[in-house]
Amino acid sequence: MITYEQVEKARLEIKEMELKNEILKRDYRIQSVDRVLSFIRTQNKESRVCDIDNLLCHCQNKLLGNIDGIELSLRSDTE
């Protein structure tokens, strides 16, 4: 027989896993956006033209969680 304590323990474990998941998603989004922003800064320092509007839009969507799992392939024109 399942006890009330077992149910409450399971509920607490689920909440803890959900929190860990949120932290992992947040860290992933930050790292992904940092990579794109670093690319923009590099392109700007080297006076290269990049599609800054689309790159910033990608960053906004990433931070909002709209496009988790989508990563841009970032290459400069000389590569």
C-alpha positions, 0 to 999 in steps of 0.5 A, a space after each residue: 500500500 502506498 502511504 501519504 508520506 511516500 506520495 509527498 516524498 515523490 512530489 518533493 522529488 519531482 519539484 526538485 527535478 523541475 527546479 534542476 531542469 529550469 536551472 539547466 535550461 537557463 544556463 543553456 540559454 545563457 551560454 547559447 546567447 553568449 556565443 552569438 553575442 561574442 560572434 557579433 562583437 568579433 564581427 564588429 571589431 573586424 568591421 565585418 558585416 553580419 545580419 545583426 537584426 536576425 542574430 539579436 532576434 535569435 538571442 531574444 527568442 533563445 532567452 524567452 525559451 521559444 527556440 530551445 535546441 536551435 543553434 546557429 552555425 556561426 562562421 565569418 566570411 573568411 572561413 
